[in-house]
Amino acid sequence: MGKVIIFSAPSGSGKTTIVRRLLARYPQFEFSVSATSRAPRGEERNGVDYWFFTEEEFMQAVSENRFVEWEEVYKGTCYGTLRSEVERIWQKGHVIVFDVDVIGGLNLKRIFGADACSVFVMPPSVEELRRRLENRGTDTAEVIDRRVAKAEFELTKAPQFDHVIVNDCLDEAVCSTCGVIDEFLAR
């Protein structure tokens, strides 16, 4: 078993932006593409941003034990970590980088234990989180309200992660995250 780095955060906290910067900086890192039962948004591509499944395909994969972990994140929308992704990355000798929701992150930390470094990316405030979600322009006001309400719950889970990085200034958040990662990789 190799090492894994888990990034979790409420939607809009900037974890995906941080992960992209780290993937560019650490050549031994490889992104684990999650599976989802939701439709692609914007320019998202199958096998790059997510593995897009229908609800039926997703539940079939669950019944075939093809996931390391999975959950219904929003009503009718499931996300999961495919075993095939983990195996593919480890076969190359790379470090797996997960960008997952908060409960998925806690599940992965429980599964991978000491081989995992879990990082919670914290928004500077719930108000800033809402502003970021609105500025994305990808969700309706109703969806944003639902994401903000969920974020308030997710923020209570931050202490269960190995590290909490506040993403107020992106460059500072990336720098702090690199320090955490360098320490983890040196172990």
N, C-alpha and C positions, 0 to 999 in steps of 0.2 A: 504494500500500500504506500502511496506517495503522500505528499502534503497537499492540503487544500486551504484556500483563503475564501472566506464567506463574507460577502457584503450584503447587508440588509438595511432597509430604511423605509420610512413612509414614502409613498409615491410623491415625487417632486422635491425630494431632499438633495438630489444631485449624485446619488450613488452610481448611476450608469455613466455619468460624465467622469467621475473619479476613476471608475473601473477602466474606461477607455484610455485615460492618461497612463494608468499603470501598465496596461497591456502594451502600450507603445514603449514604455521605459524598461520593462523586464522581458527579455526575449524568451525566457524559460516558462513564462505564464501562458496559459491558454484558457480561453473563455468556454465555459460549459453552457451550451445553448439549451435553455429550458424548453419544455413542451407546454403548450396551452390549448385550451379548448375555445379560446376567443378568436374572433376574426382579426386579420392583420389591420393595423392602423397606419395611415399615411403610406410611407415608402418601405414599411417593414417587409423583409423577405424571409421566406421559409428556409430554415436551415442556417440562417445567418443571425437573425434577431431572435427568432423562436422557431420551434417545430410546431406548425399549426395543425391541430387535429380537430375533427368534428367532435361533438360531445360523445357520440357513439364510439368513435375511434379511440378517444381518450379512455373511456371506461373499459374498452376491450384491452387496451394496454395495461390498465390497472389489474384486470382479471388475469392477465398473463404475467404479472409480477415484473413488468419492464421498468418500473420506477424504483429509485433508491428511496424517494419520498415524494409525496404529492398531497395536494389539498385543494378544496374548493375555496378560493380566496374571496370571490364575490359570488353571490347567488347565480348558479348556472355557469360560472367561469372557473375552470380548474387550471392549476399550474403544477408542474412536476419536473423532477430531475431524472432523466433517463439513465439507466445503468450503462447503456451503450456509449453515452457521452463520457462517463467517468472512465470506462475501460479504454476508449479511443485515446483519451488524453494521457492516461497513465502509461499506455503502451509506448508512447513517444518519450516517456521520461519527464514530462512536463508537470508543472504545478497547476492544479485546477483552480480557476477563479470562478466563483459562483456570484451571481447578481440575482438575489431572490428576495421574496417578501419576508417579513419579520418572522412569522411562524415557521416558514420553510427554513430560514437561517438557523433558528433554534433547533429544529429537527436535524439538520445537517451537522451541527456542532455535536449534538448527542450521538449521532451515528459515527462520525469520524474522530471524536474525542481529541486526544493530544496531537493528532496529526492535522488538526484544523486550527486556524486562527480566524475568529469571528469578529467582524467589525460592524458596528452600528453607526450609520451616517445620520447625524442629528441635524435637523433644520434649525436655524437660529431662533425661530418662533413659529407658532402655528399660523400667524398672520402672514409671515413671509412665505410659508409653504403654500398657502392659498394663492398668494400673488403669483408664485412660480407656476402653479397649475393653470391659473387663468392665462398667463402669458404664453404657455405652450400652445394654446388654441386647438387642442385635440379633443377636449371633453366638453360636454354640456355642463351647464350650471348645476344640474341635479347630480351628475357624476362627480363633479368637483366637491359638492357638499358631502357626498358619500365618502370620498377619499379623505377629506379633512376629518370627518367623524371617525373614520377608521384609524387615521394617523394619531388621534388623541389616545386611543387604546394602545397602538403600537409603541408610542413613546414610553409607556409604562414598562415595556419589555427591555429597554436599553440596558439596564444594569445586568441583565443575564448574558450579555455579550462580553467577549474578552476585552474589547476596546470600544470607546465611543469617540467619534470624530465629529466635531461641530463644523458644518459646512456653511460658514458665514462668508468667508473669502475662499474661493476655489483653490487658488495657488497655495494658500496656507494649509488647507485641508489635505491637498495632495502631498505636500511636504510632510505633514504630520503622519499621514498614512504610510508614506515611504519609510519613515523611521520605525513604525510598528512592524512593517513587513520585513525590513532588513533584520530586525531583532529576531523575528520568528524564523526566518530562513537560516540564521546563524546557529540555531539550536540543533 
